């Protein structure tokens, strides 16, 4: 594919405007359609990031952006009666999204922001392999992912690239959510900033594909649907 022109990040307002015809069509007499609810939930958390841009709290920005992503990919395990594991769910979601993305919007974004992608892939502190045994030898080996990624770009292995990126952002997300980092820590500012910048670009792209091609797809059983008093009483 040719190198795309610089793409402006869509705002929540523009995404909602694009989604509105689908929302009105999907809404039935019983209320919210699962696909519309997922979209609404995702946008609400991106809106939180937009609304608090002046606060410069990237710890909370990353958590909010991942919650937005989770609203899209989360799946309910009917047998286990609990949410399915994150990685399994988002990989299935991403695979489905790629098949719908006929315009190659996500691939274009990965090309446009290749420098940012590579900075994430070469960051030792975002490597699960490194943290299994944080030694100098492991740090050296984990940094070699960037060389593999150069080949993935040549071969247009976009799913592989995106999966690696999300896996690394997820590690940062887990550090924050599970209390493995201090709020506003001076140790992770650059790494965190890159993760936030990546998710701020990826999520609108995911939602744009959702708007253009995914409104009528079955995205699976949603976790914790909104219930009325009548349903729970």
N, C-alpha and C positions, 0 to 999 in steps of 0.2 A: 504494500500500500504506500501511497505517496505521503510525505510528511504533511500533516494538516496545518492549517492556520491556527494561530492562538485562539483558544475558545474561552469565552467569558463564562465564569461559573454562574449557573442559573440560581436565582434567589428562590426562597420558599414560595414567595408570592407568584412568581412566574410558573413554578412547577404546579402549584395548586390551580392556577388559571388553565394550564394545559390539561390537567386532570379533570376539571369540572364536568365536561360533557360525559366522561365515563362514569363519574360519581353519580350524576343524575340518572344515567341509564341503568346503573347497577342497583341503585336503591329500590328495594321492593316494599311491599306493604308491611313487612315484618321488621323493617329498619335496616341497619347497616349490613352491607355485604362484606364478607371477610377480606376480600381484596381491597375494598375501599377503606376498611378499618386499618389494615396494615399500612396503607399509603398515608392515612391521616396520622397514625402514631409516629411513623418515620419522620414526617414533616414537622410534627410538633417538637421533636428533639433537635432537629436542625434549626428550627426557629429559635429555640433556647440559645443556641450558639450565636446566631445572628443578633439576637436582642441584647446579649451580654458581651458584644465584641469589645466594648470600651473597658471592660473589667480585666481583660488580659489574663484570664484564668484558664490556661491550656490544660491543666489537669482535668477540670470539669468539662472542658470542651471535648476532649478525647472520650471521656466516659459517655457524654451525651451523644456523640457521633456514633459510637459503637452501639448504644441502645437503639438509635435510629436504624442501624444496619440490622440489628437483632430483630427488630419489629418486622423486617422484610423476610428474613430467612428462617425465623424460629418455627419449629415443627413440634406438634404434640404427639407423643408416643401413646397410641391408644391402648396398647397392651400394658405398658409399664405405668400408664396414667401419670406421666410427668414429661417435661420437655426433653426432646432428643438432644444428644451431645452437640455442642456448638460446631465443632469442626465438620462433623458429618453433615449437619444441616446447611452450613454456609457453602460447602463444596457442592452439594446438590443444587442449591440455589444459583450459584455462579455458573454451573454447567448449563442450567436451564436458561439463564440470562444470555449466555453466549449464543445459544441456538436461536434466540429471538432477535439478537442484535444484528439485523441484516445490514444496517448502515455502518457497522464497525465503529460505533461511538466509543466503546470502552477501549478497543485496540488503539484508536486514535489518541485517546487520552494518555495511554501508556507510552506512546511514542512522543507526544508533546512534552510529557513530564518525565522523560527518561532519566534526566539528571537526578530528580528527586527519588525516583524508583531505585536507582543504583545506590544512592546514599543510604537508603533503608537496607538494601541487601548486603552492603558492606559494613554495616554497623554491628560490631561484635556484640554489643550489649542487647541487641534484638535477636540474637541467635540462641535458640533453644539448645542446640548442640553445645555451645560454649557454656551455658549455665548448668549443664549436667555435670560438668567438672571444670570450673573456671580457672584454667591454667594458661600459660603463655602458648603452649603447643596447640591447645584447642582454639585459642584466639586466632592464631595464625591460620589454622585449617578452616575455621568458620568464615574467615574473611575471603576465602576463595570463591564463595558463592557468586561474587560479582563477575568473575571470569566466566562462570557457567552462564550467567545471565546475558552476557554479551552474545553468546551463541544462541540463546533462546530468542533474542531480538532478531538475529539474522534469519533464524528458522521460523519466525513468527509464531512462537509457542506462547501465545498470549495467556492461555489458561494457566500454564506453569508459572509465568511471571506474576500474574495476579494472585495466585494461591500463595506464593512465597511472600508477597507483600502483605497480604492479609494475615498470614501466620505470624509475621513479625510485629505488625501492629497489635495483634491479639496478645502477644507476650507483654507489650507495654500496657495494654488495657488490664491484663491480669495482675500485673505488679501494682497498679493503682487500686483496683477493686478489692484485692485480697490483702491490702495493707503491707505490701512489700516495697513501698516507697513513701517518702514524706510528701505532704502537700507543698508544692512550690519548691521542691528540692533543687539545689544548685547543681546536683550531679547529673540530672537527666534532661535539662532544659533543651538542649539542641536535638536530642533524640526524640523527645516528646513533641517538639515543634514540627519536626518532619512528619511524624505520625499524624498529627492534626491536619497539616497541609495536604497530606495524601487523602485522608478520609473526607476532607472538605471538597475535594475534587471527585472522588469516586462516587460518593452517595448521590449527588445530583445526576451523575451519568447513569447510575443504576435506575434512578427514578424516571429519567427521561426515556430509557428503553422500556420501562414499565408502562409509561404513558403511550409510547408509540406502538408497542407490540404486545404488551403483557396484560392488558385489562381483562381479557377473557380467558386467561390461563388459570388453571386450578393450581394455586400455590400451596396446597396442602392444608392440614388442620392447624388452625391458628391457636396459639397458646393464650389461655386466660381471656376469652372473649368477654365483652361487656354484657352483663346480665341485668335484666330488669327485676324489680321487686316481685313481680308476678312469677318470674321464673324461679326465684330463690325462696319465695314465701311458702 
